Amino acid sequence: MMQLGVCYYPEHWAESMWAEDAAEMKSLGLSLVRIGEFSWNKLEPKEGTFDFSWLDKVINVLDNAGLKVILGTPSATPPRWILEKFPDLLAYDEQSQPRGFGSRRHYCFSHKGYKLLSGQMASRLSKRYGDHSALYAWQVDNEYGCHDTIRSYSPLAKIAFQNWLSEKYKSITELNRRWGNVFWSMEYDDFGQIDLPNLTVTEPNPSHKMDFYRFSSDQVISWNQVQLKAIRSHSDRPIFHNYMGRITEFDHFKLGEPMEIATWDSYPLGFLEDRSDRSESFKHKYQYTGDPDFQAFHHDLYRGVGKGRWGIMEQQPGPVNWAPYNPEPAPGMVRIWTLEAMAHGAEFVAYFRWRQLPFAQEQMHSALKRSDNRPSEVLKEIHLLRKDINKYSSVQKRKAPVALIFDYESQWAWEVQPQGKDFDYFRLVYDLYCCLRKLGLDIDILPPNGKLLNNYSFILIPGLFSISNELSQALSSYKGEILLGPRTDTKTEDFYIHSDSVSKLMQLPIKLDQVETLRPSETRNIEGVGTFHTWIEKLKVQDEFVPPLIHNQNKTYIGGWPDEKTFISILYTCLDRAGLQPQLQEEGVRLQNGFVIDYEKVSFELLK
C-alpha cells in the first residue's frame, strides 16, 4: 500500500512545536517524514564541533508518534565556514564566473576536499542513526542539477577533466585522432594543454564538448558514490536521491544503479511554467492542473531508474515561489496527482512541506499548513486520500506492453550539435510519449542497454545518438515491433558521421543523403506520410529519393519529426503489427494501469 509523507524542517521551529506537529502528521494519515537535508550548520556549526542533540530529539519525537524517518545528508548546502576552509569550493558558470555563497548548491563536484568532508558527515550520520528503529531510508544530497549546477567551469574542474581525458585516451595522439583535431589546427601536445570547452571564439570541437558533458556526469556519480559507501558502512536501509523534472545533465540511470529506490520532486504547475515548451494556449488551458503527461513521463522514467521501486519525495501542495507564474492548483488536483503516482506504482508520495516559512527565500512557497500554523485548503484532500488508497490498494500493477528507450548521452549530443535551433532530444522523446499516452497505453522507460526488451511487444527508439553493440545485439534477436528515428545511430561514439547507419538499422540499401532543419513556423507535407516539422532527412534507395517513412521486417524508420497527427497515424500502424489495440482518448483523459485520470474534470476512477 502506498504511503504518504511530508518534508519537515524542525530546525526552523521551536522545539515545543515538534511533538504537536508529529501527532498531527500521524492523525492526518502520514507515515513518512523527511528531515535534515539542509542542516549542516546545525549539525556542525564550526569545524569539528558537532551537535546532534537536536536531531536525536526530533527523531525520537517522530518515532514516538509512530512515524518513520527519511534522513537526508546535508551536502547540498555547505555552510560559510566550509567555504572559508575551502575558498576554491565554488562552482563556476559557463562565463567562468564563480557562483557565490548565499543560497544553495554552490559547490563544485570536482572539489576533493568537500567530497571527502561530505562523505565523513554521511558516515557520522549513518553511524549514529543507521540502525534506528524509526529510520525508513536515506536521501543523499538534494536535487542534483537544480539551478544548472552539474557542469562547473572552475579551475578544479579543468584539472579533473584533464585527468579524466588522460585515463580515457591514455595518449594525446589517440585523443587528437578520435577528436579529429587535425581540423583548424587543434592538435594538443599533452593533456595539460586542454581547456574546458567554454569561451571559445566560435563553437568548440563537438567531441571535446561531448566528453566534457560525459565527464561532468561522471563527477556527479563519483560524488554520490562516496556518500553511498559511507552510509552503507553503518546502515542497511535503502538509499535514494531525489531527482527533478527535465534535468538531463547527468545520467540518472548510471547514478541510480547502485541505489535501491529512485525518487523525484513533482511540481506540476511550476514545471508547466518553468520548463515546458508547450504553447501558450496549452499552458493557459492546463495552468491549474499541469500538463497531463509531464508527471507521468517522469513517474515512468524514475520507475526505470529505480528498477521498479520509486516514490515522490516532494509533491507540490499549492502555489510555489520559483516559477514565472504561480497559480493555485485546481480544487482536488493534489489528490489526483497523488493517485496518479499510485497508478504508476509509487511506493510513497511526500508533500513539500509541512509548514510555510515566514522568512528567507521560500517564504512564498505554500505548504500543508500556513506560516501561522493554520491548516491550508489542501489538508482536506489529504484526509480523503486515506480512503482512496485503501479503496484502490488491491489493484495489481499490470505489465506495460510498450517500452520507450531514453538516453542521456543523446540529449548531450544533440545539445552539442543540434543542427537546428529547435532540435531537442527530450522534446522528441516526450512528443512520442505523449502520443502513446493519448492512445491509452502504459509505457515503461528504459536505458539504452538492451536489457529486458523481450518483455515488450513494441519498442520505440527515437533519436538515439549511437547504438551500442549491446543494444544492437538485443535488437537483432528481438521479435516484436520496433520504431526507430529520426537521427538514430547517425554518429559514432566519437562524434563522427556514421554514414551507413540507416541501411544497417533497416537492413536495406538506404543512404542518408542529407538533412534539413525548418524554422518554427514551417512544416512540410510528405505525400502518403503526413506533416513534418523541425527536422527532415532526405533518404535515397539506389539514387532515388524515398519518403522518410520506411518499413522492413519488424522495423519502421521515421526520417523526420512528425506532427502529432502524423505520429499517431504511424503509431496506429506499428501497434497493429505488434498485436496491440490502441484507443484514442478524449482531450485531457489518460489511462494508467486500469485507472482513468481526467485532467479536465479533475477526476480519478477505475476503468469500467
SULLIN-V554568 format. One line per field, one symbol per residue. ss: DSSP state (H for helix, E for strand, L for the rest). psi: psi as a letter, one per 20 degrees, with the letter a starting at -180 (. if undefined). A space follows every 10 residues. Layout:
# SULLIN-V554568
ss = ???
psi = ???
This chain:
# SULLIN-V554568
ss = LLEEEEELLH HHLLHHHHHH HHHHHHHHLL LEEEELLLLH HHHLLELLEL LLHHHHHHHH HHHHLLLEEE EELLLLLLLH HHHHHLLLLE LELLLLLELL LLLLLLELLL LHHHHHHHHH HHHHHHHHHL LLLLEEEEEL LLLLLLLLLL LLLLHHHHHH HHHHHHHHHL LHHHHHHHHL LLHHHLLLLL HHHLLLLLLL LLLLLHHHHH HHHHHHHHHH HHHHHHHHHH HHLLLLLEEE LEELLLLLLL LHHHHHLLLL LEEEEELHHH HHHHLLLLLH HHHHHLLLLL LLLHHHHHHH HHHHHLLLLE EEEEEELLLL LLLLLLLLLL LLHHHHHHHH HHHLLLLEEE EELLELLLLL LLLLLLLLEL LLLLELLHHH HHHHHHHHHH HHLLLLLLLL LEEEELLHHH HHHHHHLLLL LLLLHHHHHH HHHHHHHHLL LLEEEELLLL LLHHHLLEEE ELLLLLLLHH HHHHHHHLLL EEEELLLLLL ELLLLLELLL HHHHHHLLLE EEEEEEELLL LLLEEELLLE EEEEEEEEEE ELLEEELLEE EELLEEEELE EELHHHHHHH HHHHHHHLLL LLLLLLLLEE EELLEEEELL LLEEEELL
psi = ppqqaqpqmh iiqqhiighg gghhgghijq iqppriikkg hhhnhrpioq njghhggghh ggghikqqpo pqqkiimprh hhhhgnhjhq qqaijkpqor qidrkjqpij ohghggghhh ghgggghhjh jphipgrqpp bompiqkljg opkrhhhggh gghggghgig qhggggghil ihpkljqqhr hiiprqlrkr gaprphhggg hhggghghhg ggghhghggg giiiqjqqqr qorrplojiq ohgghigjqh qprroomghg hhhhkqkrrh hghghkhihr piigggghgh ghhghjkhpr rohoppibpa iirhqmrpqq pihhgghghg gghjkqhqpp qoagppqjra hkhjprahqr hjjqqrhihh hhghhggggg gjhipqpqpp ipppppphhh gggiggmhhp hjopgghggh ggghggghjk qqpqpqrlii qjhiiqhppp npkpgpprhg hghhhhipia qppqrrjpki qrhjkqpnhk gghggilqmp pogrqqqqqh iqrppopigb pqrgpppoqq oljpqqqlop ppdjqppola nqrgggghgg hggghghikq nqoprrpipq qokjqppoig imqprqp.
